[in-house]
């Protein structure tokens, strides 16, 4: 019986198994190794530099163009109040009516007194005053003319020594008395005319008082408040209603101190209100405050805003942009090129066959382009397609 060594045989078998496993492992590794990443299409676009219209951002509140606290000009009892809060009114529309009984009687009395004086003076309601046309003056003048004629005749007879000196003196005295009566009549007529003027003034006051029994709207607008009702007694100067003008409106804006020099009268203003999200309204700067608010270090600006349909209401909060008078250069890229995440904006600059990530600061948006204020130069090309798939160093086509 021949004995063969066991250890060499076992060693040879183990070596064969290890070699087979190593070969198998090498094949598996070669099969699982990933291929090179595919290039990403990016459609590069060059950053361009061009003048940009700058805007000042401000916030503010819409206000009525005018607001009037309408008061009664005479005392009286309210007999009707035909308007309510929110009623649209035109200039001169009736807001409140007071009882006209007393003022009507006063007007008739004043008109009667004036008519009496006009009749005494021989005047029509609108006639021009002529003192010699007054009947009393005409009578006095006729008497004076007659006495003067008699005196002239007696004087000629005296020269012929036909009448006595005493008769001459008597006629002269009569002529002088007639003249004085004539002058007195003219003075009396002038005084009566002044009395007529005063009577006409009282008529005008009485007519105004009668007209004031109707309290009217001072301008086109909307009734914001009606403060009295039928049956109330109002005194002179008592507020009865509040009327506001809502077309146009004013938007009062607060502009930061650093933009004071850039705000001018006539500058266009565009703003939005929360009540009409996404809708833009336009106005024009009409007033720029001569001084800043000390507590806020800000400038107050007012712009006039057309409101023909009444959709805007006083009190609405507005976010506005005021266009600056001059344009300054800026670097623009398509908005598709900018990716913003967690408040950080970035673009991918094309550098040969790959891209480089660039952190940028953005400015104004102009249509489909956005301004880059920091991080990019004019002429550099940025990716505008598949931007979300890019990372720093991505291969591109």
Secondary structure by P-SEA (a helix, b strand, c coil): cccccaaaaaaaaaaaaaaaaaaaaaaaaaaaccccbbbbbcbbbbbbbbbbbbbbbbbbbbbbcccccccccccccccccccccccccccccccccccaaaaaaaaaaaaaaaaaaaaaaccccbbbbbccccaaaaaaaaaaaaaaaaaaaaaaaaaaccccaaaaaaaaaaaaaaaaaaaaaaaaaaaaaaaaaaaaaaaaaaaaaaaacbbbbccccccccccccccccccccccccccccccbbbbbbbbcccccccccccbbbbbcccccccbbbbbbbccccccccccccbbbbbbbbbcccccccccbbbbbbbbccbbbbbbbcccccccccccbbbbbbbcccbbbbbbbccccccccbbbbcccccccbbbbcccccccccccccc
